[in-house]
């Protein structure tokens, strides 16, 4: 796996705003005073604003429930995940990213159980309630994927064929040099709960160097990191080349490792792994 160097990580920290550095120092001071509670605040700071206040018991309970739901989902226990993310219970939660990421998880489980219409209703609800959230971005990806499946019945077959090609080693690595491959962003609730995983994306490259028709070949856990990976791959840029390269499908594995959990409030995904022969 290609790793970022410590120097690169530090340059990212320096590039961020002074206010973030100030919040970090404040977070470290509170961590010494509050112990486990401060660790929880650090892990959930993105959407609970722990930098400026101690969360009330209801928010602490919500992140614990989210942790349990994500762990159940990771084990493939959608019965438990569905119960913990019941929309009727979530209606009582604070109106924030945690609540809607849990609602998103509920939709994922419904989809895995074959209840696609119910899942669509959940995704649409997220878009209406909190359209600019991370959960809405992933809900939009799932609605788009389901629409593509309906419009193109062969898409599922092509995805399965891509999985078989990868398993057999028949797929070639990218023939052109990447110019820009931005890392995928780590889903905030997955990061807060310490969930890790990976996604394999297959894509072509146009003559101008843009990626073409990226599709998910494999992901673990399902759906959690799919949207982040697709949004990243769509932004990648390669050197120019022949138009027929778009017909040569290639793949890459993107790994999400939450190395700092639970002591780091802001970690991103690892950079994409190159194919095995590079």
URDA-V813168 format. One record per residue. RES is the residue in one small letter. PHI is phi in whole degrees, -180 to 180 (NA if undefined). OMEGA is omega as a letter, one per 20 degrees, with the letter a starting at -180 (999 if undefined). NEAR is the number of other C-alpha atoms within 8 Angstrom. Layout:
RES&PHI&OMEGA&NEAR / RES&PHI&OMEGA&NEAR
This chain:
x&NA&r&5 / x&-74&a&8 / x&-110&r&6 / x&-72&r&8 / x&-79&r&6 / x&-60&r&6 / x&-62&r&6 / x&-67&r&8 / x&-61&a&9 / x&-66&r&8 / x&-65&r&8 / x&-67&r&8 / x&-64&a&7 / x&-67&a&7 / x&-71&a&6 / x&-72&a&8 / x&-71&r&7 / x&-63&a&6 / x&-62&r&6 / x&-66&r&8 / x&-62&r&9 / x&-63&r&8 / x&-63&r&9 / x&-62&r&9 / x&-62&r&8 / x&-63&r&9 / x&-63&a&11 / x&-65&r&8 / x&-65&r&8 / x&-68&r&10 / x&-61&r&12 / x&-66&a&8 / x&-81&a&7 / x&-106&r&8 / x&62&a&9 / x&-56&a&7 / x&-63&r&8 / x&-68&r&13 / x&-62&r&11 / x&-61&r&10 / x&-62&r&14 / x&-62&a&14 / x&-68&a&16 / x&-113&a&14 / x&-64&a&11 / x&-58&a&9 / x&-127&r&9 / x&-113&r&10 / x&53&a&10 / x&-70&a&11 / x&-62&a&11 / x&-114&a&5 / x&-160&r&6 / x&-87&a&6 / x&-66&r&10 / x&-69&a&6 / x&-55&a&6 / x&-62&r&8 / x&-74&r&11 / x&-63&r&10 / x&-65&a&8 / x&-65&r&10 / x&-71&r&11 / x&-67&r&8 / x&-64&r&9 / x&-62&r&14 / x&-58&a&9 / x&-65&a&10 / x&-66&a&13 / x&-68&r&13 / x&-67&r&9 / x&-63&r&12 / x&-63&r&13 / x&-60&r&9 / x&-79&a&6 / x&84&a&6 / x&-95&a&9 / x&-73&r&9 / x&-59&r&6 / x&-68&a&10 / x&-61&r&16 / x&-65&a&11 / x&-66&a&7 / x&-73&a&10 / x&-109&r&14 / x&-55&a&10 / x&-55&r&8 / x&-66&r&6 / x&-73&a&8 / x&-66&r&11 / x&-60&a&6 / x&-90&a&6 / x&-81&r&10 / x&-57&a&6 / x&-81&a&6 / x&-151&a&8 / x&-65&r&11 / x&-59&a&11 / x&-58&a&11 / x&-80&r&12 / x&-70&r&11 / x&-68&r&11 / x&-63&r&14 / x&-61&r&14 / x&-59&r&11 / x&-60&r&15 / x&-63&r&13 / x&-58&a&10 / x&-65&r&12 / x&-60&a&12 / x&-65&r&11 / x&-64&r&7 / x&-85&r&6 / x&87&a&6 / x&-93&a&9 / x&-68&r&8 / x&-66&r&6 / x&-65&r&10 / x&-63&r&13 / x&-60&r&10 / x&-60&r&8 / x&-65&a&12 / x&-62&r&15 / x&-65&r&9 / x&-62&r&8 / x&-61&a&15 / x&-62&r&12 / x&-74&a&7 / x&-77&a&6 / x&-148&a&9 / x&-64&a&9 / x&-99&a&7 / x&-87&r&8 / x&-62&a&10 / x&-57&r&11 / x&-66&r&13 / x&-61&r&11 / x&-72&r&11 / x&-62&r&13 / x&-64&r&10 / x&-63&a&9 / x&-68&r&10 / x&-62&r&10 / x&-65&a&8 / x&-64&r&8 / x&-67&r&8 / x&-65&r&8 / x&-64&r&9 / x&-61&a&11 / x&-70&a&7 / x&-77&a&6 / x&-132&a&7 / x&-58&a&8 / x&-80&a&7 / x&-63&r&9 / x&-63&r&8 / x&-65&r&8 / x&-67&r&8 / x&-65&r&11 / x&-66&r&9 / x&-63&r&8 / x&-65&r&10 / x&-61&a&10 / x&-67&r&8 / x&-62&a&10 / x&-67&a&10 / x&-62&a&7 / x&-85&a&6 / x&79&a&7 / x&-80&a&7 / x&-83&r&9 / x&-89&r&10 / x&-75&a&11 / x&-56&a&7 / x&-85&a&5 / x&-118&a&8 / x&-78&r&7 / x&-70&r&9 / x&-93&a&8 / x&-147&r&7 / x&-133&a&11 / x&-69&r&9 / x&-65&r&10 / x&-70&r&14 / x&-77&a&9 / x&-79&r&12 / x&-55&a&10 / x&-60&a&9 / x&-75&r&11 / x&-63&r&12 / x&-66&a&14 / x&-65&a&12 / x&-93&r&11 / x&78&a&9 / x&-77&r&11 / x&-120&r&9 / x&177&r&11 / x&-154&r&12 / x&-139&r&15 / x&-106&a&12 / x&-115&r&15 / x&-105&a&13 / x&-159&r&12 / x&-108&r&14 / x&-130&a&13 / x&-76&r&15 / x&-60&a&12 / x&-80&r&9 / x&103&r&11 / x&-79&r&12 / x&-75&a&15 / x&-126&r&10 / x&47&r&6 / x&-69&r&12 / x&-132&r&9 / x&-81&r&12 / x&-92&a&12 / x&-160&r&8 / x&-152&r&13 / x&-146&i&10 / x&-69&a&10 / x&-59&r&7 / x&73&a&9 / x&-56&a&9 / x&-107&a&16 / x&-62&a&11 / x&-61&r&12 / x&-61&a&12 / x&-68&r&13 / x&-63&a&12 / x&-64&r&9 / x&-71&a&13 / x&-62&r&12 / x&-62&a&10 / x&-94&a&10 / x&-71&a&13 / x&-137&r&11 / x&-118&r&14 / x&-65&r&10 / x&-67&a&9 / x&-167&a&10 / x&-65&a&7 / x&-62&a&7 / x&-68&r&8 / x&-61&a&12 / x&-64&r&11 / x&-86&r&6 / x&-95&a&9 / x&-72&r&11 / x&-136&a&11 / x&-134&r&14 / x&-149&a&12 / x&-108&r&12 / x&-107&a&14 / x&-106&r&12 / x&-112&a&12 / x&-123&a&8 / x&-91&a&12 / x&-62&a&5 / x&-91&a&8 / x&-63&i&11 / x&-98&a&11 / x&-91&a&8 / x&-116&a&9 / x&-77&a&13 / x&-149&r&6 / x&-126&r&10 / x&-105&r&10 / x&-70&r&12 / x&-67&r&13 / x&-61&a&12 / x&-63&r&12 / x&-81&r&10 / x&-79&r&11 / x&-55&a&9 / x&-60&a&4 / x&-91&a&5 / x&-102&999&5
